[in-house]
């Protein structure tokens, strides 16, 4: 349920919306300019979230507001400070989860601190802003790391392979639930599992062989917490989970999982409009995937590199990266792939191709890939199917097929009914933005009415 905001925060949102509309900018276009998702900006305009001071300054610059939004943010902060005493421990701990530390033992401490801080609802973590450039230092440290650490635990509780298997199986269960119902559905559960169960095990007694597998399992669970936080719209918090997942994977010497986490970082950067960082992170993921010898992750990294180029409007580089992704994927031997990359199939690849062409405004090509992307298990991957339906609706809108776009948009809205996913909401809003000039059509009005309660619920 959206938390209530102060009148000052609501004033910020209403003024932001007024300035944006005066500038003739859509939420998505403004989001690209300030490296925020359009769903986050929608929340700002409706007073359910507050931006960081850095985002307020960017908004001032892009909208030529002369510092007005920063001043309004200051009023909102002052209003909060009058009503609530500031927790000094939060002020001290603002870097929780942001550092890729040199020693694996310190990495465990950082991860546990993040898990428990999140579980205890530390406000500064859940409201943390996303800065794509923060990913680059951990990515570089991963690439430069020899990955030869010897993680042997010296705690009291004896930990063995049954403990590792427990972590793996519970994580797999949460992953299936995440794919079917969305990150908002599983986020609290996976965070509690990390804080209450995984933390006890990685603080126990184990040999090097067990330690590597245990840290790998903990990294995988932490990455899932990152994905679920990302899907729930908590991008700054998701970023911290990504960094700590990468550090745990380094302690485990798990090259394949590290490559997958770097790819996830690229995914999040592109979603937030940070196309330069998205490309750099995808390249880092590709290099790590080559070292790991997992062709599927190499193909995934190439298509994410293409998406970064597409978000930045570079069609030639995008086409080159897509061609490379297709060649690698076609030649890949999937028999020895890690189980956690089972989602990366022809339908997923088609969806990524479609997203690239949609980002470039090539709806006629995006349509074809969107249609192919729907050849998937819509029960096991219900959220992915909703995303792909939204992609199809957007592609039809781009080529002026408004009735068809509204029709498929209704299917995407129906598919979102059982989901708790801010990304699902963002895609529905994107369709609404594309159709907003045609509200005179009954099919478009029906779509707008259909999505309103979904957007308000999420």
C-alpha positions, 0 to 999 in steps of 0.5 A: 500500500503506498505510504502517505507523503507530506504536502511538501512532497505532493507539491514537488510531484505536482510541480514536476508534472506541470513542468514536464508537460510544459516541456512537452516531454513524456515520462519515458523521455524524461526518464532517459534524460535523468537516468530513472525509470518512467515508473519511478517518475510517475511515483514522484509525480503522484507523491508516493516517492521522493527523489535524491538531491542528485535526481532533483538537480538533474530534473531542474537542469533538464526541465530548466526549472532554475532550482525550483524542484531542488528547493521543493525537495528541501521543503519536503525534507525539512517537513520530514525532519520536523516529524521524525528524528533521524536515525544516526545509524542510518546516516553512518551506514549509507554505504551498506552494500555498495563496496566490493571489499578485498577479503572474502570474510569482509564480503560475508559481513557486508552481505549479512549487514545488507540482508539484515538491514533490509529485513529490519526495514532500514529506510535509507536502504529501501529509498536508496537511489540508483547510480549506474556508474557505481557498478563499474568499480565492482565490475573492474574488481571482478575482472581483475580478481584471480578468483583463487580465495580459500573460503574456510569458515571457522564458526561453531555450527558445522556446515556440510553439503546438505546445508548447501543443497538446502540453500540451493533448493529454497532459492530455486523455489523462490525463483519459480515463484518470482517468475510466476508472480513477480518480485513484489510477491517473493522479495520479503521471503527471500530477504528473510531467508538470507537473513535468518538461514543463509547468514547462519550457515555462512558464519559456520564451520566448513572446509574450503570445498564446502565453503566455495559451494556455500558462497556460490549458493549464497551469491545465487540467493542474493542475486535473486534478492537483487532481481526481486528488488529491481522488479519491485521498483527498489533500484538502489537497493537492488544495486546493492544486492547485485554488488554483494552477490558479485562479491560472494561469487568471487569468494566462491570462484564461480566465474559463470555466476559472476558473468551472469550477475554482471549481465544483470547489472547491464540489464538494470542499467539499460532499464534505467536509461544508462546506456553507456554503463549498460554497454560497458557492463555487458562487455564485462559480462561477455569477457567473464562468460568467455573465461567461464566457458558458458556460451549461453551467457556469452550470447546473453551478454551480446544481446544486452550489449545490443540493448545498451546501444539501442537505448542510446540510439546507436542502431549500427552497433546494436545490429552488430551485437545482435548478429553476434548474439545470434551466432553464439546462441545458434552454436551453443552447447546447452548440455552443461549450462548452470540450471539458473540460466534455463530461462535463456531460450529462443523466446527470451532471445526473441524478446530481447531482439524485439526490445532493441528494435522497439527502443530504436523505434523500429516497430515493424521489426519489433512486431515480428520478434514480439510474436516469436517471443510469445512461444513460451511457457506462459504458466512457468514464466507468467511475468515474462509473458506479460512483458512480451505482450506489452512489447507486442502492443508497443510495437503495434502502436509504433507503426500506427496500428492503434486498435491492435495495440489496444487489443494486445494491451488489454491482454497484457493488462489481464496478464498483469492481474496476478503479478506484483511487479513494478516493471509490469506496471511500467510496461502498461504505462508505456503502452498508455503513453503510446496510446494517449493521443488516441483516447477518442477511440473506444478501444483505447478508452477501454484500455485506459480504464482497464489499466487504471486499477492495476497501476494504482494497486502496484 
